């Protein structure tokens, strides 16, 4: 059962939007990220953008999904290193836990490397999608719902109509 993020989430209190950054959110890129989160193609993991343990397929943080879908397009180097515990950690532009700047800029969240989303009322109540992901309380689908809601991705853009 999914959480109703608008009304009774233990993490989110009220509507959220990215109002503290000075860049405009790229709704097209955000929608692409949301679709990838919902695709079922990526297994959800935590603590790293992406990591493989043994013969398992990689598991991704929600930010790792964004890295994976945009890395090639943005020419972000994707490398793998073996960590001390023997797992294989994927790095994107040298990052293991945060979005590279080029991905943040594409999404329009370049001042927020951990994917913070903000209260529309300007109260600066924030929650990061990393916290939602790593808490184990939210699925990729629920995180996609939060992003879609926070950035009004399902609403028509009527700014060009009279």
Order of alpha helices (4+ residues) and beta strands (2+ residues): alpha-beta-beta-beta-alpha-beta-beta-alpha-beta-beta-alpha-alpha
